[in-house]
């Protein structure tokens, strides 16, 4: 197949959940198919990125777009775009140069299928195209923005999130109807999208993990106990999770294990996250290898209260054989079972109790670790990319024959 893949923002470095998912699927697809990645980004021109992405994914194209930089410029841009019916999270990633390039690449019929990676890139596709376009939905954006609006405490941000959530609900519904086929990352996401647009065609391709990059490691000693969270620390759901954990859960754990350490591992820590640092809490910022921190972890946590899609960080930690404690939101859409390969806790007392349970009982902890590794081992990216290719091929074939893709 000849595949056009449109991605808003830089794909490198591969340092966030969406990037990890897209990058790994792309590199495996490229081994069997002719893939053209069109990556467009704002900010300063970055020749190093343009060279690196072409080297890692030969045939990749880049477009440098004009985009506002800095908090003040972005705030002004947001206000100017308020009258638009499209949510700002989509409108800000729409560019005339990108629309023109996509139109040209798909206009001659040489591509078998195109992939719109995330809803954010969707307005760059024309309403009517002869080439089938598959929307790759890493999240249900409407659910994500509604959760953020419901949990936000700042009146200004709450108002902004509420406006975005209402716009997103209308826009996402129309977009699900517009594209020929949708790829979701979990059954839960598929069900949420069908609530928005019951007539859309959706296939689930689950989240994967790089088994070679995250191999099983020996169980940590637990002396001292090391609790680890990994993720992009400039993303609001992760920021909220860290404030929640450090303020409402960590003190209970620390009271029982005064020598315990908590490591917040991830790029671009927001000032709200940096303020959480203390004698027992380390905020690392960008690290050379997340796997190095996971290797030393006694317990890995995912205390998310908002968010969407699926958390790759869970499978990465599980692949290394780590005991996991997560909220229902954190483990949403993953093939995990409470009491078998993960512990699920949705309030602060039960979350703290779950951590303490596996800290106190090494035999129980090792059982969770073994079960976690076995579960993650079934989801190597090579298998996930093969399933993704099958969906694209079906979409392309259905367009040629005039049949609707099966969901």
N, C-alpha and C positions, 0 to 999 in steps of 0.2 A: 504493500500500500504506500501511497504518497500522502503524507500527513502534514498539514499546517497546524502549528501549535502556537497560539497567541497568549503571551504572558505579560501582565502589567508589572512593572518593577523588575529589578535585577534578580536573577536566579542564583547568582553567586554573591557572597558566600552562602553555602547551604546551611543556614543557621536558624531556621524556623520550621514549624510543622508543615506549612504549605509548601515551602521550598523543598523540604526533604521528600515529601510525597511526589511532587512534580519532577524533581531531578532524577529520582530513582526510576520512576516509570519511563521518563524520557530516555535515559541511558540504556535501559533494556529494550525499549521499542526500537531504538536506533540500530540495534544489532541485527534486526530482521526486516526493518522497513526503512524507507527514505523519509526522514523526519526533518522538516524545516521549522526551527524554533524562531519565532519573531518576538524578541524581548525589547520592550520599550521602557524607558526610565527617565525621570526628571532629575533635578538638581544639577550639579556640575558635570560636565562631560567627563567620562571615565574611560580613556583608551585602554587602560589595563583590563578593565572588565570586558570590554568589547573583544579584546584579543583572547582573554581567558575562556570566555564562553564559546567562541568559535573553535578554540583548540579542543575543549572538552566535548562539544557537540558540533562536529563539523557540519557546515551548511547553515549554522545559526546566523540570523540577521539581527541587528540592533538599530533602534531609532532613539535618538536623544530628543526629548520633548521639553518644552518650556513649562516649568511648574514652579509655583511660589515656594520660596524657601523661608524658614523661620516661622516662629509662632505668630507674629503680627501679620505677616504676609498671608499665611494660611487662614488666619481668622478673617481677614478682609475678603479673601477669596470665598470663604464659606458664606459670608453675609451676602456677597454679590450673587451667589448661586442659589440663595434661598428660594427665589421665585420658581426655580426649575422643578417640575414634577418628579424628576429622577433624583434619588438620594445622592447626597454629596459623595458618599463612599463609591459611587459609580461614576458620577459626573466628573470628578477630579481626575479620573483615569481615562477620560475620553479625549482623543486628540485627532485633529484633521489629517495630519501626516500619517498617523497609524491607520485611520479609516481608508485613506487612499491606497496605502500599501496592501492592506488586506483585500480591498476590492480588486486590485491588479493581480494579486497572487491567486485569487479564486475566480477571477473573471474568465480565464481562458480554458477552464475545465480540466487543467492538468492535475489538480489535487483530487484525491479520492474522498477525503474527509478532512474537516478542520475541527480543532479543539479550542474552545473558549475556556481558558484556565481561570477559574473564579468568576463570579458574577461581575466583578469590577471591570473586566475588559469587554463586557457584552455590548455596549453601545458602539463599539468600533466595527461591528458587523452590520451590514445593510439588512433591511427588513426582508428582502427577497434575494436569495442566492440559489444558484443551481447546485452548488456543492453542499452536501449535508454538513451541518455544524452541530457538534455535540458539546453541551455545556457540562463542564466538570465542576461540580458543586462540592467543595471541601467542607462547607458549612451551610446550614439553612440560615441565611443572613437575617431574615425576619425574626427568627427565634433569638438569635444572638443579640440584636439591637433591642428587642423587647426585654430580655433579661437584664441588659445593661441599664436600660431606663428604669426598670423596676427596683434595682438594687443600688443605684447611684444616690449618694447623699448630698453632693453639691447641687444646689438649686439650678445653677447655670448649666452644668453638664447634664443634669436630669432633663431639663427642658430641651437641650440640644439632642440628646439621645431619643427623647420621645418624638420629636419632629422627624428624626431620621428613621425611627422604627415605623412610623405611619407611612412615610414615603416608601420605605423598603417593602412593606407588605403589599402595596399596590404594584410597585415596579417588579418585584420578584414574581408575583403571580402572573403578570403579563409576559415576563421573560420565559418562565417555564412553559407557557403556551406557545411562545414564538419559536423556540429551538426544536429541531427535529427529535432530539433525544437528550436525556439527562443521565449523567453518571453521579450517583451518590456514594458516600463512603460508609454508610451503615443503613440497616433496616429502619432504625429510628429516624434518620434523616429522610429516608424515602417516604415514610409515613407522614412526616411533617409537611413535606412538599406536596404530597397528594391531598392534604387538607387544604392547601392553598389553591391547587389546581388539579382536581381529580382526573382530568383528561390527559395529563401529560404522561409521556413514556419515560420510565426511569428504570435503570439497572443499578444494582449495588455492586461496587468493586471495593472490597474492604481495604483497610490500612495494612501496610506491610512493615517489615523491619529488615535491616541488613544484618543477617546472621554472622557474616564474616567480621563486620565492624564491631558488633556487640556479642562476642562469644561468652559462653558460660564461664564464670569465675568462681573460685572457692568462696565459701561463706565467710563473711567478715566476722571478726572476733567479737564485736559488740562492746569492746572495752578500749576507749570510751564509746558509747553509742553515737553513731553518726547518722543523722537524718538528712536526706537530700531532696531538693526539688530542682528540676531543670526546666528551662523554657525561656522564651524571649521576654525579657523583663521590661519591655516598653509596651507590652500588649495589656490593655485594660483588664481582661479576665485574670491574667497572671498577677497583675498588681493587686487586684482585689483579693485574690487567693492568699497572697503573702501577708497582706495586712490582717486578714481574718485569722490565718494560722498563728502569726506571731503574737497577736493581741489576745486571742481567745483560746488557743490550744496549747501553744508552746509552754506557757507558764506551768501548766499542769504536768507536762512531761518533765520539765526542768525540776519541779519540786521533788519528783521521785528519783531523778537521775541528774544531780547537780553538775556532773562532769560532761553531760551530753552536749553535742555540738550540732547546730543546724546550718547547712550550707545552701544558699540560694545561688544556683549556678545558671548563668545565662547572660546574653549580650544586652547592652544598652539599658542598664538598670535605671528606671525612672527615679527622680528625687524621692518620691514616696517610698520606694523600695530601699534606696540607700539609707534613708533615715532609720530603717529597721535594724541596721547593723549594731552589734553589741559584743560583749565579751563571749557570748555563747552563740551568736548569729553572724555568719560570714556571708557577705555579698561579694561574689567573685568578679562580676562583670564577664566579659568575653574570656573564654579559656581555650587553650589549644585543643583539648580533648575532653568532651563531656564524659566519655567512657571512663576516663581515669577517676573521676569523682564517683561515678556509679560503682566502680569496682570496690571502693572503700566503704560504700554505704551499708549501714546495718538495715535501714528501712528507707524506702523511697516513697514519697507522698505526692498526692495530686488533690489538694483541697479546693478545687475549683467550684465556684457557686454560679458562675455565668460562663457562657461560651457555647460553641456549637461544633459540629463535625465530630472527629475522633482524635484522641490524644496519642500521637506517635510516641511521646515520651514514656507511656506506659509499656508499650511493646518493647521499646529499647531496654528499659530496666528489667522487664521480665525475661528478655532473651539472655541477659547476663545472669539470670537466676537470683533476682532480688525480691524480697518480701515487699508487697505493695499495699498501701492504705490510700483509698481514694473516696471521694464523694461519688454519688450516682452520676452527677453531671460530668465529673472527671473521667469516669469509665464508660460514659454513654456510647452505645453503638459498638463496643468491642466484645469479642468473644471471650468474656471472662465470667467467672462465677464466684459470688461471695462465699467465703468459707472454703473455697477450693484453691484458687490461684490468686485471689485478691481479697482484701477486707474492705467492705463498703460501709461508710459512716457519714451521715448527713447532718449531724449537729456536733458542736464543739466537744461536749463531754464524751460522746461515743467515739469520736475521732481520736481523742487523746487516749481513751481506754483501749482502742484497737492497737495503737502504737505501743503502749505499755505492755499489752498482752504478748506481742511478738518479741519485745525486748526481754521480758522476764523468762520466756520459754524458748531456749535455743532449738530444742527438738521440733517444736511447732513451727518456728521460723524456717528451719531447713526443709520442712515439708512444703510450706508455701513456696519456698525458693525453687524446689524441684518441679512442682506443679506449674509454676510460672514459666520456667524455661521450656517445658514440654508444650505448653500452649503457644508461646511465641514462635517456637520452631516450625509451626505449620504455616507461617505467614511471610516467608522470604519474598523479597521484592521481585525475584524472577517469576514466581508464580502469579503474583498480583499483576505484573505487566502483561503476562500472557492472557489473563482474563480481560484486561483493559483492551488489548488488541482485538480480541474476539468481539467485544462490543462495538468497536470502531468499524470492524469489517462488516458486521451485521447492519450497522447504520448506512454504510456506503452501499452495500448490496441491496438494501431495502429501497434506497432512493433510485437505484438503477431499475429495479423491478416494479417500483411503485407501491410496495408493501410497507406497512408501518413496522418499525423495529419492535421486537418483543421486549417487554419489561420484565 
